[in-house]
Amino acid sequence: MITYHTNGVCSSEINFDIKDGLVKNVHFTNGCSGNLQAISRLVEGMPVEEVIKKLRGIVCRNNTSCADQLVSALEEALKKRLAEKEIS
């Protein structure tokens, strides 16, 4: 499980997995429960790159949103995985 601490949104963190390039088990802590459950269900099983493409740049307040923060979380996770592969 990957944990990402959000910035500038109502949700305080996002937990998720990436398996075989697919987004799995997304859970937002705090924030607008109904909307965040909907986002979690809609992205379940989607390719990471597709989620990034669809949700990047959606804003709510502070020039970001929970969906946009999920993009940041996914991008950070991809960068870490790439760095780990380069080290191995």
PyMOL Python script that loads the backbone (N, CA, C, O; Angstrom):
from pymol import cmd

cmd.read_pdbstr("""\
ATOM      1  N   MET A   1       0.854  -1.179   0.000  1.00  0.00           N
ATOM      2  CA  MET A   1       0.000   0.000   0.000  1.00  0.00           C
ATOM      3  C   MET A   1       0.896   1.237   0.000  1.00  0.00           C
ATOM      4  O   MET A   1       1.841   1.333   0.782  1.00  0.00           O
ATOM      5  N   ILE A   2       0.592   2.157  -0.867  1.00  0.00           N
ATOM      6  CA  ILE A   2       1.322   3.418  -0.984  1.00  0.00           C
ATOM      7  C   ILE A   2       0.498   4.498  -0.284  1.00  0.00           C
ATOM      8  O   ILE A   2      -0.718   4.571  -0.466  1.00  0.00           O
ATOM      9  N   THR A   3       1.152   5.328   0.509  1.00  0.00           N
ATOM     10  CA  THR A   3       0.486   6.431   1.201  1.00  0.00           C
ATOM     11  C   THR A   3       1.065   7.745   0.704  1.00  0.00           C
ATOM     12  O   THR A   3       2.281   7.921   0.633  1.00  0.00           O
ATOM     13  N   TYR A   4       0.169   8.662   0.362  1.00  0.00           N
ATOM     14  CA  TYR A   4       0.570   9.989  -0.110  1.00  0.00           C
ATOM     15  C   TYR A   4      -0.137  11.023   0.756  1.00  0.00           C
ATOM     16  O   TYR A   4      -1.356  10.974   0.924  1.00  0.00           O
ATOM     17  N   HIS A   5       0.636  11.962   1.308  1.00  0.00           N
ATOM     18  CA  HIS A   5       0.071  13.045   2.117  1.00  0.00           C
ATOM     19  C   HIS A   5      -0.214  14.233   1.200  1.00  0.00           C
ATOM     20  O   HIS A   5       0.688  14.773   0.560  1.00  0.00           O
ATOM     21  N   THR A   6      -1.476  14.623   1.150  1.00  0.00           N
ATOM     22  CA  THR A   6      -1.935  15.638   0.206  1.00  0.00           C
ATOM     23  C   THR A   6      -1.584  17.051   0.665  1.00  0.00           C
ATOM     24  O   THR A   6      -1.216  17.273   1.819  1.00  0.00           O
ATOM     25  N   ASN A   7      -1.706  17.994  -0.258  1.00  0.00           N
ATOM     26  CA  ASN A   7      -1.462  19.413   0.021  1.00  0.00           C
ATOM     27  C   ASN A   7      -2.586  20.251  -0.562  1.00  0.00           C
ATOM     28  O   ASN A   7      -2.930  20.095  -1.734  1.00  0.00           O
ATOM     29  N   GLY A   8      -3.169  21.145   0.246  1.00  0.00           N
ATOM     30  CA  GLY A   8      -4.120  22.129  -0.254  1.00  0.00           C
ATOM     31  C   GLY A   8      -5.527  21.636  -0.509  1.00  0.00           C
ATOM     32  O   GLY A   8      -6.310  22.324  -1.165  1.00  0.00           O
ATOM     33  N   VAL A   9      -5.870  20.447  -0.002  1.00  0.00           N
ATOM     34  CA  VAL A   9      -7.219  19.899  -0.209  1.00  0.00           C
ATOM     35  C   VAL A   9      -7.792  19.403   1.113  1.00  0.00           C
ATOM     36  O   VAL A   9      -7.080  19.314   2.114  1.00  0.00           O
ATOM     37  N   CYS A  10      -9.074  19.084   1.109  1.00  0.00           N
ATOM     38  CA  CYS A  10      -9.748  18.621   2.326  1.00  0.00           C
ATOM     39  C   CYS A  10      -9.267  17.238   2.766  1.00  0.00           C
ATOM     40  O   CYS A  10      -9.166  16.966   3.962  1.00  0.00           O
ATOM     41  N   SER A  11      -8.978  16.384   1.819  1.00  0.00           N
ATOM     42  CA  SER A  11      -8.460  15.059   2.139  1.00  0.00           C
ATOM     43  C   SER A  11      -7.030  15.198   2.651  1.00  0.00           C
ATOM     44  O   SER A  11      -6.248  15.980   2.111  1.00  0.00           O
ATOM     45  N   SER A  12      -6.687  14.441   3.692  1.00  0.00           N
ATOM     46  CA  SER A  12      -5.351  14.565   4.269  1.00  0.00           C
ATOM     47  C   SER A  12      -4.357  13.560   3.709  1.00  0.00           C
ATOM     48  O   SER A  12      -3.151  13.810   3.722  1.00  0.00           O
ATOM     49  N   GLU A  13      -4.848  12.419   3.215  1.00  0.00           N
ATOM     50  CA  GLU A  13      -3.948  11.453   2.599  1.00  0.00           C
ATOM     51  C   GLU A  13      -4.704  10.535   1.654  1.00  0.00           C
ATOM     52  O   GLU A  13      -5.925  10.394   1.729  1.00  0.00           O
ATOM     53  N   ILE A  14      -3.943   9.916   0.762  1.00  0.00           N
ATOM     54  CA  ILE A  14      -4.489   8.967  -0.194  1.00  0.00           C
ATOM     55  C   ILE A  14      -3.674   7.688  -0.080  1.00  0.00           C
ATOM     56  O   ILE A  14      -2.444   7.724  -0.109  1.00  0.00           O
ATOM     57  N   ASN A  15      -4.358   6.565   0.049  1.00  0.00           N
ATOM     58  CA  ASN A  15      -3.715   5.256   0.057  1.00  0.00           C
ATOM     59  C   ASN A  15      -4.155   4.506  -1.188  1.00  0.00           C
ATOM     60  O   ASN A  15      -5.318   4.576  -1.584  1.00  0.00           O
ATOM     61  N   PHE A  16      -3.221   3.788  -1.805  1.00  0.00           N
ATOM     62  CA  PHE A  16      -3.538   3.065  -3.033  1.00  0.00           C
ATOM     63  C   PHE A  16      -2.446   2.050  -3.332  1.00  0.00           C
ATOM     64  O   PHE A  16      -1.383   2.058  -2.711  1.00  0.00           O
ATOM     65  N   ASP A  17      -2.723   1.184  -4.283  1.00  0.00           N
ATOM     66  CA  ASP A  17      -1.752   0.235  -4.802  1.00  0.00           C
ATOM     67  C   ASP A  17      -1.654   0.427  -6.304  1.00  0.00           C
ATOM     68  O   ASP A  17      -2.578   0.932  -6.943  1.00  0.00           O
ATOM     69  N   ILE A  18      -0.532   0.022  -6.851  1.00  0.00           N
ATOM     70  CA  ILE A  18      -0.366  -0.090  -8.299  1.00  0.00           C
ATOM     71  C   ILE A  18       0.076  -1.521  -8.553  1.00  0.00           C
ATOM     72  O   ILE A  18       1.126  -1.949  -8.074  1.00  0.00           O
ATOM     73  N   LYS A  19      -0.727  -2.256  -9.308  1.00  0.00           N
ATOM     74  CA  LYS A  19      -0.394  -3.646  -9.637  1.00  0.00           C
ATOM     75  C   LYS A  19      -0.464  -3.821 -11.143  1.00  0.00           C
ATOM     76  O   LYS A  19      -1.497  -3.576 -11.766  1.00  0.00           O
ATOM     77  N   ASP A  20       0.649  -4.248 -11.714  1.00  0.00           N
ATOM     78  CA  ASP A  20       0.721  -4.464 -13.166  1.00  0.00           C
ATOM     79  C   ASP A  20       0.292  -3.223 -13.946  1.00  0.00           C
ATOM     80  O   ASP A  20      -0.360  -3.329 -14.985  1.00  0.00           O
ATOM     81  N   GLY A  21       0.661  -2.045 -13.438  1.00  0.00           N
ATOM     82  CA  GLY A  21       0.352  -0.800 -14.122  1.00  0.00           C
ATOM     83  C   GLY A  21      -1.071  -0.305 -13.943  1.00  0.00           C
ATOM     84  O   GLY A  21      -1.481   0.664 -14.582  1.00  0.00           O
ATOM     85  N   LEU A  22      -1.832  -0.974 -13.067  1.00  0.00           N
ATOM     86  CA  LEU A  22      -3.229  -0.604 -12.830  1.00  0.00           C
ATOM     87  C   LEU A  22      -3.404  -0.023 -11.430  1.00  0.00           C
ATOM     88  O   LEU A  22      -2.738  -0.450 -10.487  1.00  0.00           O
ATOM     89  N   VAL A  23      -4.293   0.942 -11.302  1.00  0.00           N
ATOM     90  CA  VAL A  23      -4.600   1.567 -10.013  1.00  0.00           C
ATOM     91  C   VAL A  23      -5.554   0.658  -9.247  1.00  0.00           C
ATOM     92  O   VAL A  23      -6.561   0.201  -9.787  1.00  0.00           O
ATOM     93  N   LYS A  24      -5.226   0.402  -7.983  1.00  0.00           N
ATOM     94  CA  LYS A  24      -6.032  -0.494  -7.150  1.00  0.00           C
ATOM     95  C   LYS A  24      -6.213   0.089  -5.751  1.00  0.00           C
ATOM     96  O   LYS A  24      -5.355   0.817  -5.251  1.00  0.00           O
ATOM     97  N   ASN A  25      -7.329  -0.238  -5.137  1.00  0.00           N
ATOM     98  CA  ASN A  25      -7.566   0.013  -3.704  1.00  0.00           C
ATOM     99  C   ASN A  25      -7.368   1.469  -3.273  1.00  0.00           C
ATOM    100  O   ASN A  25      -6.739   1.724  -2.246  1.00  0.00           O
ATOM    101  N   VAL A  26      -7.890   2.417  -4.035  1.00  0.00           N
ATOM    102  CA  VAL A  26      -7.735   3.837  -3.680  1.00  0.00           C
ATOM    103  C   VAL A  26      -8.650   4.172  -2.505  1.00  0.00           C
ATOM    104  O   VAL A  26      -9.840   3.856  -2.512  1.00  0.00           O
ATOM    105  N   HIS A  27      -8.071   4.815  -1.504  1.00  0.00           N
ATOM    106  CA  HIS A  27      -8.845   5.267  -0.342  1.00  0.00           C
ATOM    107  C   HIS A  27      -8.342   6.646   0.073  1.00  0.00           C
ATOM    108  O   HIS A  27      -7.153   6.836   0.327  1.00  0.00           O
ATOM    109  N   PHE A  28      -9.257   7.598   0.137  1.00  0.00           N
ATOM    110  CA  PHE A  28      -8.952   8.950   0.598  1.00  0.00           C
ATOM    111  C   PHE A  28      -9.319   9.055   2.078  1.00  0.00           C
ATOM    112  O   PHE A  28     -10.355   8.538   2.497  1.00  0.00           O
ATOM    113  N   THR A  29      -8.482   9.717   2.866  1.00  0.00           N
ATOM    114  CA  THR A  29      -8.773   9.978   4.271  1.00  0.00           C
ATOM    115  C   THR A  29      -9.256  11.418   4.396  1.00  0.00           C
ATOM    116  O   THR A  29      -8.588  12.351   3.949  1.00  0.00           O
ATOM    117  N   ASN A  30     -10.421  11.585   5.007  1.00  0.00           N
ATOM    118  CA  ASN A  30     -11.085  12.889   5.147  1.00  0.00           C
ATOM    119  C   ASN A  30     -11.550  13.391   3.787  1.00  0.00           C
ATOM    120  O   ASN A  30     -11.356  12.717   2.776  1.00  0.00           O
ATOM    121  N   GLY A  31     -12.153  14.552   3.757  1.00  0.00           N
ATOM    122  CA  GLY A  31     -12.658  15.122   2.514  1.00  0.00           C
ATOM    123  C   GLY A  31     -14.112  14.768   2.270  1.00  0.00           C
ATOM    124  O   GLY A  31     -14.786  14.240   3.154  1.00  0.00           O
ATOM    125  N   CYS A  32     -14.593  15.057   1.080  1.00  0.00           N
ATOM    126  CA  CYS A  32     -15.987  14.843   0.698  1.00  0.00           C
ATOM    127  C   CYS A  32     -16.208  13.363   0.383  1.00  0.00           C
ATOM    128  O   CYS A  32     -15.898  12.902  -0.716  1.00  0.00           O
ATOM    129  N   SER A  33     -16.734  12.643   1.332  1.00  0.00           N
ATOM    130  CA  SER A  33     -16.819  11.186   1.255  1.00  0.00           C
ATOM    131  C   SER A  33     -17.470  10.668  -0.022  1.00  0.00           C
ATOM    132  O   SER A  33     -16.922   9.776  -0.671  1.00  0.00           O
ATOM    133  N   GLY A  34     -18.612  11.201  -0.390  1.00  0.00           N
ATOM    134  CA  GLY A  34     -19.319  10.700  -1.570  1.00  0.00           C
ATOM    135  C   GLY A  34     -18.519  10.870  -2.845  1.00  0.00           C
ATOM    136  O   GLY A  34     -18.379   9.928  -3.626  1.00  0.00           O
ATOM    137  N   ASN A  35     -17.996  12.060  -3.060  1.00  0.00           N
ATOM    138  CA  ASN A  35     -17.210  12.307  -4.273  1.00  0.00           C
ATOM    139  C   ASN A  35     -15.930  11.485  -4.295  1.00  0.00           C
ATOM    140  O   ASN A  35     -15.531  10.983  -5.346  1.00  0.00           O
ATOM    141  N   LEU A  36     -15.290  11.346  -3.152  1.00  0.00           N
ATOM    142  CA  LEU A  36     -14.035  10.611  -3.116  1.00  0.00           C
ATOM    143  C   LEU A  36     -14.255   9.110  -3.275  1.00  0.00           C
ATOM    144  O   LEU A  36     -13.421   8.420  -3.861  1.00  0.00           O
ATOM    145  N   GLN A  37     -15.374   8.601  -2.756  1.00  0.00           N
ATOM    146  CA  GLN A  37     -15.707   7.196  -3.011  1.00  0.00           C
ATOM    147  C   GLN A  37     -15.969   6.981  -4.498  1.00  0.00           C
ATOM    148  O   GLN A  37     -15.580   5.957  -5.060  1.00  0.00           O
ATOM    149  N   ALA A  38     -16.625   7.944  -5.132  1.00  0.00           N
ATOM    150  CA  ALA A  38     -16.905   7.841  -6.571  1.00  0.00           C
ATOM    151  C   ALA A  38     -15.605   7.822  -7.369  1.00  0.00           C
ATOM    152  O   ALA A  38     -15.436   6.989  -8.259  1.00  0.00           O
ATOM    153  N   ILE A  39     -14.690   8.733  -7.054  1.00  0.00           N
ATOM    154  CA  ILE A  39     -13.399   8.741  -7.750  1.00  0.00           C
ATOM    155  C   ILE A  39     -12.698   7.402  -7.563  1.00  0.00           C
ATOM    156  O   ILE A  39     -12.188   6.823  -8.521  1.00  0.00           O
ATOM    157  N   SER A  40     -12.675   6.911  -6.325  1.00  0.00           N
ATOM    158  CA  SER A  40     -12.004   5.644  -6.033  1.00  0.00           C
ATOM    159  C   SER A  40     -12.575   4.505  -6.864  1.00  0.00           C
ATOM    160  O   SER A  40     -11.823   3.701  -7.414  1.00  0.00           O
ATOM    161  N   ARG A  41     -13.883   4.432  -6.959  1.00  0.00           N
ATOM    162  CA  ARG A  41     -14.517   3.361  -7.730  1.00  0.00           C
ATOM    163  C   ARG A  41     -14.279   3.520  -9.226  1.00  0.00           C
ATOM    164  O   ARG A  41     -14.058   2.536  -9.932  1.00  0.00           O
ATOM    165  N   LEU A  42     -14.323   4.752  -9.706  1.00  0.00           N
ATOM    166  CA  LEU A  42     -14.151   4.988 -11.142  1.00  0.00           C
ATOM    167  C   LEU A  42     -12.739   4.664 -11.628  1.00  0.00           C
ATOM    168  O   LEU A  42     -12.570   4.186 -12.750  1.00  0.00           O
ATOM    169  N   VAL A  43     -11.732   4.915 -10.805  1.00  0.00           N
ATOM    170  CA  VAL A  43     -10.354   4.663 -11.245  1.00  0.00           C
ATOM    171  C   VAL A  43      -9.893   3.238 -10.956  1.00  0.00           C
ATOM    172  O   VAL A  43      -8.835   2.831 -11.434  1.00  0.00           O
ATOM    173  N   GLU A  44     -10.654   2.483 -10.196  1.00  0.00           N
ATOM    174  CA  GLU A  44     -10.272   1.108  -9.845  1.00  0.00           C
ATOM    175  C   GLU A  44     -10.030   0.283 -11.109  1.00  0.00           C
ATOM    176  O   GLU A  44     -10.904   0.155 -11.966  1.00  0.00           O
ATOM    177  N   GLY A  45      -8.830  -0.267 -11.202  1.00  0.00           N
ATOM    178  CA  GLY A  45      -8.480  -1.125 -12.327  1.00  0.00           C
ATOM    179  C   GLY A  45      -8.062  -0.401 -13.595  1.00  0.00           C
ATOM    180  O   GLY A  45      -7.753  -1.044 -14.599  1.00  0.00           O
ATOM    181  N   MET A  46      -8.046   0.931 -13.568  1.00  0.00           N
ATOM    182  CA  MET A  46      -7.633   1.701 -14.750  1.00  0.00           C
ATOM    183  C   MET A  46      -6.110   1.758 -14.833  1.00  0.00           C
ATOM    184  O   MET A  46      -5.433   1.731 -13.805  1.00  0.00           O
ATOM    185  N   PRO A  47      -5.566   1.836 -16.046  1.00  0.00           N
ATOM    186  CA  PRO A  47      -4.124   2.046 -16.184  1.00  0.00           C
ATOM    187  C   PRO A  47      -3.710   3.374 -15.543  1.00  0.00           C
ATOM    188  O   PRO A  47      -4.406   4.382 -15.667  1.00  0.00           O
ATOM    189  N   VAL A  48      -2.577   3.355 -14.866  1.00  0.00           N
ATOM    190  CA  VAL A  48      -2.088   4.547 -14.166  1.00  0.00           C
ATOM    191  C   VAL A  48      -2.026   5.749 -15.106  1.00  0.00           C
ATOM    192  O   VAL A  48      -2.488   6.835 -14.755  1.00  0.00           O
ATOM    193  N   GLU A  49      -1.467   5.565 -16.279  1.00  0.00           N
ATOM    194  CA  GLU A  49      -1.307   6.684 -17.217  1.00  0.00           C
ATOM    195  C   GLU A  49      -2.654   7.268 -17.643  1.00  0.00           C
ATOM    196  O   GLU A  49      -2.762   8.475 -17.862  1.00  0.00           O
ATOM    197  N   GLU A  50      -3.668   6.434 -17.762  1.00  0.00           N
ATOM    198  CA  GLU A  50      -4.997   6.927 -18.137  1.00  0.00           C
ATOM    199  C   GLU A  50      -5.599   7.774 -17.018  1.00  0.00           C
ATOM    200  O   GLU A  50      -6.200   8.817 -17.278  1.00  0.00           O
ATOM    201  N   VAL A  51      -5.434   7.324 -15.774  1.00  0.00           N
ATOM    202  CA  VAL A  51      -5.931   8.100 -14.630  1.00  0.00           C
ATOM    203  C   VAL A  51      -5.233   9.456 -14.594  1.00  0.00           C
ATOM    204  O   VAL A  51      -5.879  10.485 -14.400  1.00  0.00           O
ATOM    205  N   ILE A  52      -3.927   9.456 -14.778  1.00  0.00           N
ATOM    206  CA  ILE A  52      -3.169  10.707 -14.770  1.00  0.00           C
ATOM    207  C   ILE A  52      -3.689  11.649 -15.852  1.00  0.00           C
ATOM    208  O   ILE A  52      -3.912  12.833 -15.602  1.00  0.00           O
ATOM    209  N   LYS A  53      -3.877  11.120 -17.041  1.00  0.00           N
ATOM    210  CA  LYS A  53      -4.337  11.940 -18.168  1.00  0.00           C
ATOM    211  C   LYS A  53      -5.724  12.535 -17.909  1.00  0.00           C
ATOM    212  O   LYS A  53      -5.964  13.703 -18.215  1.00  0.00           O
ATOM    213  N   LYS A  54      -6.638  11.735 -17.347  1.00  0.00           N
ATOM    214  CA  LYS A  54      -8.015  12.187 -17.134  1.00  0.00           C
ATOM    215  C   LYS A  54      -8.155  13.176 -15.979  1.00  0.00           C
ATOM    216  O   LYS A  54      -8.976  14.090 -16.050  1.00  0.00           O
ATOM    217  N   LEU A  55      -7.371  13.008 -14.919  1.00  0.00           N
ATOM    218  CA  LEU A  55      -7.580  13.793 -13.700  1.00  0.00           C
ATOM    219  C   LEU A  55      -6.632  14.976 -13.525  1.00  0.00           C
ATOM    220  O   LEU A  55      -6.881  15.850 -12.695  1.00  0.00           O
ATOM    221  N   ARG A  56      -5.555  15.012 -14.295  1.00  0.00           N
ATOM    222  CA  ARG A  56      -4.579  16.107 -14.147  1.00  0.00           C
ATOM    223  C   ARG A  56      -5.253  17.460 -14.400  1.00  0.00           C
ATOM    224  O   ARG A  56      -5.971  17.640 -15.383  1.00  0.00           O
ATOM    225  N   GLY A  57      -5.004  18.403 -13.488  1.00  0.00           N
ATOM    226  CA  GLY A  57      -5.452  19.776 -13.691  1.00  0.00           C
ATOM    227  C   GLY A  57      -6.861  20.092 -13.225  1.00  0.00           C
ATOM    228  O   GLY A  57      -7.306  21.232 -13.354  1.00  0.00           O
ATOM    229  N   ILE A  58      -7.575  19.111 -12.686  1.00  0.00           N
ATOM    230  CA  ILE A  58      -8.896  19.411 -12.125  1.00  0.00           C
ATOM    231  C   ILE A  58      -8.677  20.211 -10.843  1.00  0.00           C
ATOM    232  O   ILE A  58      -7.917  19.792  -9.969  1.00  0.00           O
ATOM    233  N   VAL A  59      -9.342  21.359 -10.730  1.00  0.00           N
ATOM    234  CA  VAL A  59      -9.126  22.202  -9.547  1.00  0.00           C
ATOM    235  C   VAL A  59     -10.416  22.404  -8.764  1.00  0.00           C
ATOM    236  O   VAL A  59     -11.513  22.436  -9.322  1.00  0.00           O
ATOM    237  N   CYS A  60     -10.250  22.537  -7.470  1.00  0.00           N
ATOM    238  CA  CYS A  60     -11.359  22.785  -6.553  1.00  0.00           C
ATOM    239  C   CYS A  60     -11.044  24.070  -5.782  1.00  0.00           C
ATOM    240  O   CYS A  60     -11.774  25.058  -5.868  1.00  0.00           O
ATOM    241  N   ARG A  61      -9.966  24.035  -5.046  1.00  0.00           N
ATOM    242  CA  ARG A  61      -9.480  25.206  -4.314  1.00  0.00           C
ATOM    243  C   ARG A  61      -7.959  25.112  -4.265  1.00  0.00           C
ATOM    244  O   ARG A  61      -7.383  24.048  -4.494  1.00  0.00           O
ATOM    245  N   ASN A  62      -7.333  26.210  -3.970  1.00  0.00           N
ATOM    246  CA  ASN A  62      -5.868  26.241  -3.888  1.00  0.00           C
ATOM    247  C   ASN A  62      -5.197  25.722  -5.155  1.00  0.00           C
ATOM    248  O   ASN A  62      -4.101  25.166  -5.101  1.00  0.00           O
ATOM    249  N   ASN A  63      -5.861  25.905  -6.294  1.00  0.00           N
ATOM    250  CA  ASN A  63      -5.322  25.503  -7.594  1.00  0.00           C
ATOM    251  C   ASN A  63      -5.037  24.002  -7.698  1.00  0.00           C
ATOM    252  O   ASN A  63      -4.167  23.586  -8.463  1.00  0.00           O
ATOM    253  N   THR A  64      -5.770  23.192  -6.926  1.00  0.00           N
ATOM    254  CA  THR A  64      -5.648  21.736  -6.976  1.00  0.00           C
ATOM    255  C   THR A  64      -6.984  21.144  -6.557  1.00  0.00           C
ATOM    256  O   THR A  64      -7.938  21.882  -6.309  1.00  0.00           O
ATOM    257  N   SER A  65      -7.064  19.837  -6.475  1.00  0.00           N
ATOM    258  CA  SER A  65      -8.263  19.132  -6.007  1.00  0.00           C
ATOM    259  C   SER A  65      -7.821  17.765  -5.516  1.00  0.00           C
ATOM    260  O   SER A  65      -6.662  17.386  -5.684  1.00  0.00           O
ATOM    261  N   CYS A  66      -8.728  17.030  -4.917  1.00  0.00           N
ATOM    262  CA  CYS A  66      -8.391  15.673  -4.487  1.00  0.00           C
ATOM    263  C   CYS A  66      -8.034  14.800  -5.693  1.00  0.00           C
ATOM    264  O   CYS A  66      -7.127  13.972  -5.613  1.00  0.00           O
ATOM    265  N   ALA A  67      -8.742  14.984  -6.808  1.00  0.00           N
ATOM    266  CA  ALA A  67      -8.427  14.229  -8.028  1.00  0.00           C
ATOM    267  C   ALA A  67      -7.030  14.597  -8.533  1.00  0.00           C
ATOM    268  O   ALA A  67      -6.260  13.720  -8.925  1.00  0.00           O
ATOM    269  N   ASP A  68      -6.708  15.874  -8.524  1.00  0.00           N
ATOM    270  CA  ASP A  68      -5.394  16.340  -8.951  1.00  0.00           C
ATOM    271  C   ASP A  68      -4.306  15.840  -8.002  1.00  0.00           C
ATOM    272  O   ASP A  68      -3.196  15.533  -8.437  1.00  0.00           O
ATOM    273  N   GLN A  69      -4.614  15.759  -6.723  1.00  0.00           N
ATOM    274  CA  GLN A  69      -3.661  15.216  -5.756  1.00  0.00           C
ATOM    275  C   GLN A  69      -3.429  13.723  -5.990  1.00  0.00           C
ATOM    276  O   GLN A  69      -2.326  13.228  -5.760  1.00  0.00           O
ATOM    277  N   LEU A  70      -4.450  13.007  -6.441  1.00  0.00           N
ATOM    278  CA  LEU A  70      -4.263  11.598  -6.806  1.00  0.00           C
ATOM    279  C   LEU A  70      -3.266  11.498  -7.959  1.00  0.00           C
ATOM    280  O   LEU A  70      -2.428  10.596  -7.976  1.00  0.00           O
ATOM    281  N   VAL A  71      -3.349  12.404  -8.909  1.00  0.00           N
ATOM    282  CA  VAL A  71      -2.373  12.443 -10.005  1.00  0.00           C
ATOM    283  C   VAL A  71      -0.966  12.632  -9.440  1.00  0.00           C
ATOM    284  O   VAL A  71      -0.040  11.927  -9.841  1.00  0.00           O
ATOM    285  N   SER A  72      -0.799  13.565  -8.524  1.00  0.00           N
ATOM    286  CA  SER A  72       0.514  13.793  -7.906  1.00  0.00           C
ATOM    287  C   SER A  72       1.004  12.544  -7.194  1.00  0.00           C
ATOM    288  O   SER A  72       2.183  12.199  -7.271  1.00  0.00           O
ATOM    289  N   ALA A  73       0.102  11.871  -6.505  1.00  0.00           N
ATOM    290  CA  ALA A  73       0.456  10.645  -5.790  1.00  0.00           C
ATOM    291  C   ALA A  73       0.910   9.557  -6.759  1.00  0.00           C
ATOM    292  O   ALA A  73       1.914   8.886  -6.518  1.00  0.00           O
ATOM    293  N   LEU A  74       0.179   9.383  -7.841  1.00  0.00           N
ATOM    294  CA  LEU A  74       0.529   8.360  -8.833  1.00  0.00           C
ATOM    295  C   LEU A  74       1.862   8.685  -9.505  1.00  0.00           C
ATOM    296  O   LEU A  74       2.693   7.798  -9.699  1.00  0.00           O
ATOM    297  N   GLU A  75       2.067   9.943  -9.857  1.00  0.00           N
ATOM    298  CA  GLU A  75       3.329  10.337 -10.489  1.00  0.00           C
ATOM    299  C   GLU A  75       4.509  10.118  -9.545  1.00  0.00           C
ATOM    300  O   GLU A  75       5.567   9.653  -9.969  1.00  0.00           O
ATOM    301  N   GLU A  76       4.330  10.451  -8.273  1.00  0.00           N
ATOM    302  CA  GLU A  76       5.396  10.239  -7.294  1.00  0.00           C
ATOM    303  C   GLU A  76       5.704   8.751  -7.160  1.00  0.00           C
ATOM    304  O   GLU A  76       6.870   8.361  -7.103  1.00  0.00           O
ATOM    305  N   ALA A  77       4.674   7.925  -7.110  1.00  0.00           N
ATOM    306  CA  ALA A  77       4.867   6.479  -6.995  1.00  0.00           C
ATOM    307  C   ALA A  77       5.600   5.927  -8.218  1.00  0.00           C
ATOM    308  O   ALA A  77       6.478   5.075  -8.081  1.00  0.00           O
ATOM    309  N   LEU A  78       5.245   6.404  -9.405  1.00  0.00           N
ATOM    310  CA  LEU A  78       5.925   5.954 -10.625  1.00  0.00           C
ATOM    311  C   LEU A  78       7.395   6.361 -10.618  1.00  0.00           C
ATOM    312  O   LEU A  78       8.254   5.572 -11.013  1.00  0.00           O
ATOM    313  N   LYS A  79       7.694   7.579 -10.175  1.00  0.00           N
ATOM    314  CA  LYS A  79       9.085   8.041 -10.109  1.00  0.00           C
ATOM    315  C   LYS A  79       9.896   7.196  -9.136  1.00  0.00           C
ATOM    316  O   LYS A  79      11.042   6.849  -9.420  1.00  0.00           O
ATOM    317  N   LYS A  80       9.307   6.861  -7.989  1.00  0.00           N
ATOM    318  CA  LYS A  80      10.005   6.032  -7.001  1.00  0.00           C
ATOM    319  C   LYS A  80      10.284   4.649  -7.560  1.00  0.00           C
ATOM    320  O   LYS A  80      11.375   4.111  -7.372  1.00  0.00           O
ATOM    321  N   ARG A  81       9.306   4.066  -8.248  1.00  0.00           N
ATOM    322  CA  ARG A  81       9.502   2.733  -8.835  1.00  0.00           C
ATOM    323  C   ARG A  81      10.579   2.756  -9.905  1.00  0.00           C
ATOM    324  O   ARG A  81      11.385   1.829  -9.992  1.00  0.00           O
ATOM    325  N   LEU A  82      10.601   3.796 -10.713  1.00  0.00           N
ATOM    326  CA  LEU A  82      11.619   3.925 -11.748  1.00  0.00           C
ATOM    327  C   LEU A  82      12.999   4.059 -11.116  1.00  0.00           C
ATOM    328  O   LEU A  82      13.954   3.433 -11.575  1.00  0.00           O
ATOM    329  N   ALA A  83      13.110   4.866 -10.073  1.00  0.00           N
ATOM    330  CA  ALA A  83      14.383   5.052  -9.378  1.00  0.00           C
ATOM    331  C   ALA A  83      14.854   3.742  -8.752  1.00  0.00           C
ATOM    332  O   ALA A  83      16.044   3.431  -8.792  1.00  0.00           O
ATOM    333  N   GLU A  84      13.932   2.975  -8.176  1.00  0.00           N
ATOM    334  CA  GLU A  84      14.287   1.687  -7.571  1.00  0.00           C
ATOM    335  C   GLU A  84      14.789   0.710  -8.627  1.00  0.00           C
ATOM    336  O   GLU A  84      15.724  -0.049  -8.374  1.00  0.00           O
ATOM    337  N   LYS A  85      14.177   0.722  -9.806  1.00  0.00           N
ATOM    338  CA  LYS A  85      14.616  -0.165 -10.889  1.00  0.00           C
ATOM    339  C   LYS A  85      16.003   0.222 -11.383  1.00  0.00           C
ATOM    340  O   LYS A  85      16.810  -0.647 -11.712  1.00  0.00           O
ATOM    341  N   GLU A  86      16.286   1.529 -11.438  1.00  0.00           N
ATOM    342  CA  GLU A  86      17.593   1.993 -11.893  1.00  0.00           C
ATOM    343  C   GLU A  86      18.688   1.621 -10.907  1.00  0.00           C
ATOM    344  O   GLU A  86      19.825   1.371 -11.309  1.00  0.00           O
ATOM    345  N   ILE A  87      18.360   1.582  -9.623  1.00  0.00           N
ATOM    346  CA  ILE A  87      19.332   1.233  -8.585  1.00  0.00           C
ATOM    347  C   ILE A  87      19.628  -0.265  -8.609  1.00  0.00           C
ATOM    348  O   ILE A  87      20.763  -0.675  -8.368  1.00  0.00           O
ATOM    349  N   SER A  88      18.619  -1.079  -8.896  1.00  0.00           N
ATOM    350  CA  SER A  88      18.793  -2.541  -8.866  1.00  0.00           C
ATOM    351  C   SER A  88      19.692  -3.038  -9.951  1.00  0.00           C
ATOM    352  O   SER A  88      19.931  -4.241 -10.052  1.00  0.00           O
TER     353      SER A  88
END
""", "prot")
cmd.dss("prot")
cmd.show_as("cartoon", "prot")
cmd.util.cbc("prot")
cmd.orient("prot")
